């Protein structure tokens, strides 16, 4: 059997192939590179097969990692017998599990997250014959002969040279970005621009919405979008009891709580962001939908004004989203009543000063949006700004924007607190700007 990309022909992952044997008594692995993900899988192998440290042997190249290799070696020192090949350019990737039957995996996959899951790799997976097993054992014997087992002195050597290792790693990453730059020219930011590996939303989440990924519709991007969608729904589950108390509700169809994660006419066949929207309650939507077919886009509240939180290619936002490009329900209402509502709107805009918000009116035909900066502009100027620039064919919304490394985005709890805080601030303005039909319960 052969493995390539993320799954084997049997539909399993390469990691599961390493964990699906029977009666394994020994594991011998040679990998040019090893990451913390490899250490995690190695621990799984040890626990799954109840192996002792001496039952697992690992051979690595001298350049096996640039991610604090001394710390990885300390983890390995109690996990397995680890040996490093210093005097040869070691580039092998071979995984042998001695069991009933034996299993061998060899090819291009390093013992890293990329090698195990995300890279395009090609490996052979099978049960070696006795003659083949002799050849593999001969190879491992040679590795043993030319390698040095790690000790405190070797670990300290890597630790003392960590600064040089990090500098080399940064140079290599820059070179990689340059060489792959043809397809990354329009990326919103680079992997090293923000230190967000331990944030709730990491680089991969924002990358999902980069320009190069927006119109894709394959299995890989679907998995990435579903990962982000799951995080957005985790936030929703935590805050929704409090959101309902504000008198707003999620989309009446649960499958539409988030915006679409597939290219579709509704999103102009481009998934450039993902949001969760709260707006008119189901009874209100029913009043507005009288006489309309359930198949119409307007039947939900895709085209209604709402409060929402969203993630895009360059950061996170909390919005008062008034109008989509076409058929926006509340745009006509606000334009019709703008003169009468002007004092109330100006009063609420004054309350928003100091919160770093801006009203955006976006036209695809213009390179730059029309922007009203709440902190800098006089509230009395909003009437003319809105009247002049807001029209059918343009998106119109108030936003509070957060860079990917904003401390607010570190944890799910901090994000939830911020969403609720900002939505409470925006709610009065929302209730002024959108048409909410009178109900007996009000």
N, C-alpha and C positions, 0 to 999 in steps of 0.2 A: 504494500500500500504506500501511496505517496501523499505527502502533506504539502499544501501550498496555501499562501495567504493566511486566513484566520481559522479555517476549518479543514479537517481531514475529509476524505470521501465518505466516511461513516457518519459525518456530522459532528464529531467530537473535536474538542480543542487539543492542541499539542500538550498543554498541561495535563488534561485528563488522560492522554495516552501514557504519560509518565506515572499516573496514579491508578491505573486500571489493571495492573498485573496481579498475579496470585503467588503467594509464598515467596516473595522476594527476600533473598538472604544477603544481597550485596549490590551496591550501586557504584559504578565508576563513570565519571563524567569528565570530558575534556571540552573546555569552552574558552575561546580567546577572550571573550568579554563576559562580565557578570555584573548584574545590578542588584539592588535591594529586592526587586521583584524575583530575581533568581534565588536569592537567599530565602525568600518566603516559600517558594515552591520546593526548595531543598528541605526546608523544615517539614513541609507537607509530606514529602517522600519519606523522611525519617519517621514521622508519626504514623503514617498510613501503614508502613510495613514493619513497625516496631523495631527499627534498626538502631544499633549503637553507633557511637562516633566512628569506631574503627571499621564499621561495615560500609562506610561511604568515603570514597576518595575523589577529590576534585583537583583537576589540573587547570591552571590559568596562565595567561600570558602576563608579562610584566606590566603591560598597559591595560590590565583587565577592567579598570574603572577610573573615571575622573571625578566621581561623586564621593569624595572623602573615603578613598580606598582603605585607609587605616581603620576606619570605623567598620567597614564591611569585613575586613580581616579579623577584627575582634569578635564579630558575630560568628564568623566561620570557625574560629578557634575551638569553640565548644560544640560545634555542630557536626564537623566532619574532619577528615584528614585532608588538609589543603596544601597543595604544592604549586610553586610558581616556577615557570621556565624563563629564566633571565637571559640566557646566552643564545637563544634561537628566536627567529621570528615565528611565533607560534600562532597558528590561525585555524586550528581544528575545532569542530563542533560535533562531538560524538557522545552519545548517551547509552550506556549499557546497564540493563537491569538483569541481574542473574536470578532466575526464578524458575517457575514451572508453568509455561516455558520461559526461556530467556527472551528478552526484547531488546532490539537495537534500533536506535534512531540516529541518523547521521545526515548531514547536508549543510545547509547554510545558517541554521538557527542558533544564534548565541543564547546564553542563559540570561536573557534580559527581557524586559517587557516587550520591546520591539520584536525580538527573536521569537518569543513565545506567542505573541498575539497580533501586534499591529503592523509589522513589516510584511512585505511580500517575500516569503521564504519558500524554499523547496527542499524537502527532506524525504528520505526513505525511512519507512517504519516497517519492521518485520521481525521474524524469529530467525536468528542466525543458525546455519548448519554447523556441525562440529568443526569442519575445516575453516569456515568463516570465523567462528569463535576463536580459533587459534590465531588467526590473523589479527583480530581485534586485541586479544590479550598480548600479542607481540608488540602492537603499537603502544599499548598502555605501559608495557615494560620499558620501552624506550623512553616514554614520557617520564617514567619514574627515575630512570637513569640520569636524565639531563636536568631534573628539577630539584628545587630546594624546598623542604617543608617549612612552612611559616613558623616563626618564633617571635619573641618579644623584640629582638633586634631588627628583624625585617619589618614588623609593624611600625616600630619607631622610625625607621628609614622613610617609610611612606608618609608618616605624620610630619616629619621634619621637612619634607619636600612638597607638602600640600599646596603651598602658595604657587610654586612653579607648575604643579599639576593643574591647578585651577586656571592659571593664565593660559596654559597650552589648550585647555578645554575650551575656553572662551574664544581663542583664536580659531580653533577647529570649527566651532559652531558658526562663527562669522563666515568662514570659508564655505561651509555647507550652505548657509543662507545665500551667499553670493552665487554659488553654482546652481542652486535651485531657484534663484531669484526670478527666472523668466515667468514662472507660474505663481510667484508670490509678490509680484510688483504692487498689487493693489491691496495687500493685507493691511488690516487696520493697525496692527502692531506686531512686533517680533517677540519670540518666546522669552527673551531676556529683558524686555522693556519693563516688565512688572514682576515682582517677587510674590507670586500668588499660588505657589504649589500647595500650600496648606489652607487656602481659602475655600469657601463653599463652592464658588465657581472658579475653575482653573482655566489655564490657557486653552485647553482643548474645547471647553464649553464655548468660549468666544470664537474660536477658530471655526466652529460649526457654522457660523453665520458670515464668515468672510466671503468676499465677492466671488472667489473661485468655487465656493461650495453652494451658493444660493440656488442655482438652477439644477443641481444634481438630484438624481432620484433613484440611486442604487442602494444596495443593501448596507454598504459601509456608512454612508451618510445618514441612513435611516436609523442605524444603531446609535450614532452620535446625537441625532436630534431627540431620540427617545430618552437618552441619558439626561439631556438637559430638561426635557419635558417632565421627567420623573422628579427632578430637583424642584422645578417650579410648582409641581403638584404637592410636594412635601410642604412647601411654604404655604400653599393654599389651605391644606388640611389644618395647619396650625393656627392660621389667622382667621379662618372663615367664621367661627362662632362670634368673634368680635366684629367682623365685617358686617354680618347680618344685623347687628344691633345699630348700625349706621343707617339702616333702611335701604340698603342696596343688596343686590344678589348676583350670583354667577349666572352664566348662560343656562337657560332652562334645559338644554340638552347636556348631560354630563360629559359626553364625548367632545363637546365644544367648550369646555371650561378654559382650555388653552386655545390659542390661535392655531392655525393649521401647521403641521410639520411636513407637509408634502407640497410640491409645486402644484398650483391650482389656479383657475381663472380668478378666484377671489383675491389671491395674493399676487396676481400678475405672473404666475408661474415662477415665483422667486421667494424663497424662505430666508429673509434677511433679519428676522427677529422672532422671538417667541414671547407671548404675553398672556397674562391671566386678567380677565376683565370683570368688573363688577358694575352693574348699572340697574336699570329698571327691574322691579320685581316681577315674578311670573304673572300675577294678576294685571299689572300695568301693561306687560307685553301682550297679554291676551286682548286687552282693550284696543291697543294699537294695531293688532293683527286681525281684527274683525274683517272678514271678507277676503282675506288673503290666503293663498295656498301654502300649505306646509312646505312645499318644495321651493318656495321663493327664499332667496338669501335674506330678505328683510324679516322673515318670520321669526328668526332668533333676535339677537341684538348686535349682530356684526356691524350694522350701520347706525346703531344708536350711540349717543354719547355715553361715556363710561369713565370710571376711575380704574386704572390698571397699573400693574408693574410688569416690566419687560426686560429682557436681555437681548442685546444685539452684538454686532461685531466689535464695537469699541467701548462697551460698558453696560451699565444697568440704569434703568430709569423708572421713576414713578410719575404717572401722567394723569392729567385730566384730558382725556382724548375726546374731542368734540365731533370731528367729522372725518370720515374716509373720503376718498376722491369723488366718488359718484353716489348719488342716492342717499346721502347722509340725512337721517331722520331729523336731527336737531339743528342742522345748519339753517334751514329755512325758518324754523321757529325763532332762532336767535336773531336773525336778520330782521324778521318782521317786528320783533319786540325790542330791538336793541336800544332805540331811543328811550323807551320807558324804563328799561332795566339799567340804563347807563349809571345812575347814581349808586345803585346797589353793587354793580360790578366794580365801580371805582372804589367803593368802600372796602370790598373784599381784596382788591389788588393792593391796597395800602397795607392790609394785614399780612400780605405775603412778602412784603419787603424784608430783606435780610435773610431769606431762605434760599437764595441762589437759583431762582426759577426764571424761565423764559418761555414766551409763547412762540411756537414755531408754526409757520405756514409754508408748506413744502409743495413745490411745483416741479414735476419731473422735467419740464422744459427749461428750467432755470438751474444753473450750476449751484447757486447759493440760495438758501431759504430766506424768507422774510422773517425777521426776528424782532420780538419786543422783549427787551430785558427788564424784568419787573423791578429789579433793584435800582436800575439807573434811570428808567423812564418815569415820567409823571403819569399816574393812573388816568388822568383826564385825556392823555394822548392815545389811550387804547382804542377808543371809539373810532377815531379816524384810521388808525392802523388796521383794525379789523374790517371796517367797512370797505377800505380800499383794496385789501389783499385777499380776504377770505372769499372764495368762490368755488363753484363746482369744478372738479378736476384737480383740486388741491387738498392735501391733508392739513388738518388744523388741530393743534393740541398745545397744552401747557405741560412743561416737563421739569422735573428735578432730576439732574443727571449725576451719576457717580462713576468715577474712573474705576477700572478693574481692581486697583489696589487700595481703594477707599476702605478705611478701617471698618466702616459699617457693613461691608460685604464679607467680613472674615468668617462669620458663622451663620447658620440658619436662624438662630435666635436673634442675633443682632439685626439681620435683614428683616425679620418679622416685626420687630419693634419699630424699625424705621418706616416700614410700609404703613403700619397702623397710625403712626404719628403723622405722617404726611397726608394720608387719606383723610384723617380727621380735620386737618387744616384746609384741605381742598374741598371738602364736602359742601360747605355753604355756597361756594362759587359754582360747583357742579349743579346744585339744586336750583340756582338762579338761571343758569345757561341752558338747561335741557327742559323739555316739556315732559312733565310728569302728570299723567291724567289723574283727576281727583277720584279717590276711592272712598267707599263708605268707612273703611277701617281707619282712614286718616283723620 
